[in-house]
Amino acid sequence: MKPKQCFFCSQNTQIIDFRETETLKRFVSSQGKIIDPRHTGLCAKHQRQIAKAIKRARVMGLLAFTKK
């Protein structure tokens, strides 16, 4: 099986913004959990950034903590 390429490395994205909720929703499961990098194909650097951005968006009220 071929390893997935990091979405943000292929887009040449330097900073992941917590206000881009549509991008963040791609990396959150239907239960509201942050998806594992083995499934998303993100590199370690961008996985840390996406986790921080999702947590910030949740605190600011842009993303829900859980799905109902």
C-alpha angles and dihedrals in degrees: 000000000000115000115245119248119240110262094217096044090053090049090046090233116169102182128034109212120212090215093066094087096168090060092045093050088063089067098045121085125230088262091055097255125135107255118242116255090236088068099038097042094227121154118241094258094054094040089059091047094048092049091051092047093049091049091049092048090051093052091047090051097245094115128034120243091222137010118239 
